[in-house]
Amino acid sequence: MRAGFDTALARVITVFGAAHPHHAYLFANRRANRLKVLVHDGIGIWLAARRLNEGQFVWPHAGSEPKQHALTQEQLGGLVVGLPWQRIGPNGVIRVV
């Protein structure tokens, strides 16, 4: 989690080949209570960080190698605030108003 902007961008390029417009790339620490998000918004790239005081972020494949996993905008929003993002959507319990 010490990675800054340039290091995070270099990791994205190494794993995915490029930082694609309108994509977000997420990084977490081992305890899954800290998160960094690298976003290419189509104009530029920005890096944001979040730390949960209690609990952990929920990941698609905990402990696996870095993989590409598509999330909807609502699911990404839920993951970033620490909600069970898998349950967000048309068939889930949580609804975004």
Buried (B, 14 or more C-beta within 10 A) or exposed (E): EEBEEEEBBEBBEEEEEEBEEEBBBBBBBEEBBBBBBBBBEEEEBEBEEBEBEEEBBBBEEEEEEBEEEEBEEBBBBBBBEBBEBBEBBEEBEBEEE
